Protein backbone atom coordinates (compact mmCIF):
# COMPACT_ATOMS: atom_id res chain seq x y z
CA UNK A 1 0.00 0.00 0.00
CA UNK A 2 1.22 3.46 -0.82
CA UNK A 3 -0.97 5.98 1.00
CA UNK A 4 -4.23 5.24 2.75
CA UNK A 5 -6.84 7.99 2.84
CA UNK A 6 -9.79 7.45 5.17
CA UNK A 7 -12.89 9.45 4.26
CA UNK A 8 -15.90 10.11 6.49
CA UNK A 9 -19.41 11.28 5.60
CA UNK A 10 -20.83 12.38 8.96
CA UNK A 11 -24.54 12.18 9.68
CA UNK A 12 -26.82 12.44 12.66
CA UNK A 13 -27.93 8.78 12.33
CA UNK A 14 -25.00 7.10 10.54
CA UNK A 15 -21.47 7.82 9.37
CA UNK A 16 -20.22 6.54 6.04
CA UNK A 17 -16.54 5.69 5.77
CA UNK A 18 -14.25 4.63 2.96
CA UNK A 19 -10.57 3.67 2.93
CA UNK A 20 -8.74 4.30 -0.35
CA UNK A 21 -5.22 3.22 -1.25
CA UNK A 22 -3.79 6.08 -3.30
CA UNK A 23 -0.68 6.18 -5.47
CA UNK A 24 0.47 7.94 -8.64
CA UNK A 25 -1.71 5.61 -10.73
CA UNK A 26 -4.93 6.48 -8.90
CA UNK A 27 -7.14 5.26 -6.06
CA UNK A 28 -8.16 1.72 -5.10
CA UNK A 29 -10.97 0.63 -2.75
CA UNK A 30 -9.62 -0.97 0.43
CA UNK A 31 -12.72 -0.94 2.61
CA UNK A 32 -15.95 0.92 3.25
CA UNK A 33 -19.05 0.80 5.38
CA UNK A 34 -21.38 2.61 7.73
CA UNK A 35 -21.12 3.27 11.46
CA UNK A 36 -24.34 3.77 13.43
CA UNK A 37 -24.64 7.01 15.40
CA UNK A 38 -26.60 7.41 18.63
CA UNK A 39 -26.40 10.98 19.89
CA UNK A 40 -28.73 10.29 22.81
CA UNK A 41 -25.97 10.28 25.40
CA UNK A 42 -22.41 9.51 26.40
CA UNK A 43 -22.60 5.75 25.64
CA UNK A 44 -23.62 6.45 22.03
CA UNK A 45 -20.87 9.00 21.55
CA UNK A 46 -18.31 6.67 23.10
CA UNK A 47 -19.42 3.86 20.77
CA UNK A 48 -18.88 6.15 17.76
CA UNK A 49 -15.45 7.19 19.04
CA UNK A 50 -14.50 3.54 19.61
CA UNK A 51 -15.66 2.44 16.16
CA UNK A 52 -13.96 5.37 14.40
CA UNK A 53 -10.82 4.82 16.47
CA UNK A 54 -10.78 1.17 15.40
CA UNK A 55 -10.90 2.27 11.74
CA UNK A 56 -8.02 4.71 12.32
CA UNK A 57 -5.99 1.93 13.97
CA UNK A 58 -6.83 -0.65 11.32
CA UNK A 59 -6.09 1.47 8.24
CA UNK A 60 -3.43 3.81 9.70
CA UNK A 61 -4.27 6.56 7.19
CA UNK A 62 -1.84 9.24 6.08
CA UNK A 63 -4.83 11.55 5.58
CA UNK A 64 -8.33 11.72 7.05
CA UNK A 65 -10.95 13.50 4.93
CA UNK A 66 -14.20 14.61 6.55
CA UNK A 67 -17.19 16.08 4.76
CA UNK A 68 -17.78 19.57 6.09
CA UNK A 69 -21.50 20.10 6.65
CA UNK A 70 -22.50 23.64 5.70
CA UNK A 71 -25.52 25.77 6.29
CA UNK A 72 -28.52 25.05 4.14
CA UNK A 73 -30.78 27.95 3.33
CA UNK A 74 -34.43 27.46 4.23
CA UNK A 75 -36.60 25.91 1.57
CA UNK A 76 -40.35 25.33 1.62
CA UNK A 77 -39.83 21.82 3.05
CA UNK A 78 -37.07 22.85 5.51
CA UNK A 79 -38.17 22.17 9.09
CA UNK A 80 -36.80 22.05 12.63
CA UNK A 81 -36.03 18.32 12.31
CA UNK A 82 -33.82 19.01 9.27
CA UNK A 83 -32.00 21.78 11.14
CA UNK A 84 -31.46 19.38 14.05
CA UNK A 85 -30.04 16.73 11.69
CA UNK A 86 -27.64 19.26 10.14
CA UNK A 87 -26.43 20.32 13.59
CA UNK A 88 -25.97 16.67 14.58
CA UNK A 89 -24.04 15.90 11.39
CA UNK A 90 -21.81 18.94 11.90
CA UNK A 91 -21.11 17.89 15.47
CA UNK A 92 -20.31 14.30 14.44
CA UNK A 93 -17.95 15.61 11.73
CA UNK A 94 -16.14 17.75 14.29
CA UNK A 95 -15.86 14.75 16.64
CA UNK A 96 -14.31 12.63 13.86
CA UNK A 97 -11.88 15.37 12.84
CA UNK A 98 -10.90 15.91 16.47
CA UNK A 99 -10.37 12.20 17.06
CA UNK A 100 -8.04 11.97 14.06
CA UNK A 101 -6.20 15.20 14.92
CA UNK A 102 -5.67 13.99 18.50
CA UNK A 103 -3.78 11.03 17.00
CA UNK A 104 -1.57 13.43 15.06
CA UNK A 105 -3.16 12.65 11.70
CA UNK A 106 -3.57 15.15 8.87
CA UNK A 107 -7.25 16.14 8.57
CA UNK A 108 -8.79 17.83 5.55
CA UNK A 109 -12.39 18.82 5.02
CA UNK A 110 -14.50 19.43 1.94
CA UNK A 111 -18.13 20.34 1.38
CA UNK A 112 -20.25 17.91 -0.61
CA UNK A 113 -20.79 20.69 -3.15
CA UNK A 114 -17.01 21.00 -3.69
CA UNK A 115 -16.73 17.21 -3.86
CA UNK A 116 -19.38 16.98 -6.56
CA UNK A 117 -17.66 19.76 -8.54
CA UNK A 118 -14.29 17.98 -8.32
CA UNK A 119 -15.93 14.83 -9.65
CA UNK A 120 -17.60 16.68 -12.51
CA UNK A 121 -21.17 16.16 -11.33
CA UNK A 122 -21.99 19.36 -9.45
CA UNK A 123 -25.61 19.51 -10.58
CA UNK A 124 -26.17 15.82 -11.17
CA UNK A 125 -27.96 13.43 -8.86
CA UNK A 126 -26.76 10.62 -6.65
CA UNK A 127 -26.64 8.11 -9.53
CA UNK A 128 -24.11 10.32 -11.37
CA UNK A 129 -22.02 10.58 -8.21
CA UNK A 130 -22.02 6.77 -7.87
CA UNK A 131 -20.89 6.41 -11.50
CA UNK A 132 -18.15 9.01 -10.98
CA UNK A 133 -16.79 7.15 -7.94
CA UNK A 134 -16.84 3.77 -9.72
CA UNK A 135 -14.95 5.35 -12.63
CA UNK A 136 -12.26 6.88 -10.39
CA UNK A 137 -11.79 4.30 -7.62
CA UNK A 138 -10.60 0.89 -8.79
CA UNK A 139 -12.47 -1.97 -7.18
CA UNK A 140 -15.32 0.18 -5.84
CA UNK A 141 -18.25 -2.19 -5.20
CA UNK A 142 -21.15 -2.10 -7.66
CA UNK A 143 -23.51 -1.74 -4.69
CA UNK A 144 -22.65 0.37 -1.68
CA UNK A 145 -24.32 2.58 0.85
CA UNK A 146 -24.81 6.20 -0.21
CA UNK A 147 -22.95 7.18 2.96
CA UNK A 148 -19.89 5.05 2.11
CA UNK A 149 -20.02 6.39 -1.46
CA UNK A 150 -20.07 9.99 -0.19
CA UNK A 151 -17.14 9.22 2.14
CA UNK A 152 -15.16 7.87 -0.84
CA UNK A 153 -16.04 10.97 -2.84
CA UNK A 154 -14.79 13.23 -0.03
CA UNK A 155 -11.56 11.24 0.26
CA UNK A 156 -10.95 11.22 -3.50
CA UNK A 157 -11.69 14.90 -4.05
CA UNK A 158 -9.63 15.99 -1.05
CA UNK A 159 -6.47 14.32 -2.31
CA UNK A 160 -7.04 15.34 -5.92
CA UNK A 161 -7.68 18.99 -5.12
CA UNK A 162 -4.83 19.51 -2.69
CA UNK A 163 -2.19 16.96 -3.70
CA UNK A 164 -0.54 14.38 -1.47
CA UNK A 165 -0.59 14.85 2.26
CA UNK A 166 2.53 16.31 3.83
CA UNK A 167 4.52 14.20 6.27
CA UNK A 168 3.09 16.17 9.17
CA UNK A 169 0.68 19.05 9.43
CA UNK A 170 -1.12 20.33 12.51
CA UNK A 171 -4.90 20.40 12.28
CA UNK A 172 -6.41 23.84 12.54
CA UNK A 173 -9.70 25.52 11.70
CA UNK A 174 -9.32 27.26 8.36
CA UNK A 175 -9.92 31.01 8.20
CA UNK A 176 -12.86 30.37 5.85
CA UNK A 177 -14.51 27.97 8.28
CA UNK A 178 -13.73 30.18 11.26
CA UNK A 179 -15.37 33.19 9.58
CA UNK A 180 -18.55 31.17 8.98
CA UNK A 181 -19.11 30.49 12.66
CA UNK A 182 -22.14 32.27 14.17
Secondary structure by P-SEA (a helix, b strand, c coil): ccbbbbbbbccccbbbbbbbbccccbbbbcbbbbbbbbcccaaaaaaaaaaaaaaaaaccccbbbbbbbccccccccccaaaaaaaaaaaaaaaaaaaaaaaabbbbbbbcaaaaaaaaccccccaaaaaaaaaaccccccccccaaaaaaaaaaaaaaaaccccccbbbbbbcaaaaaacc
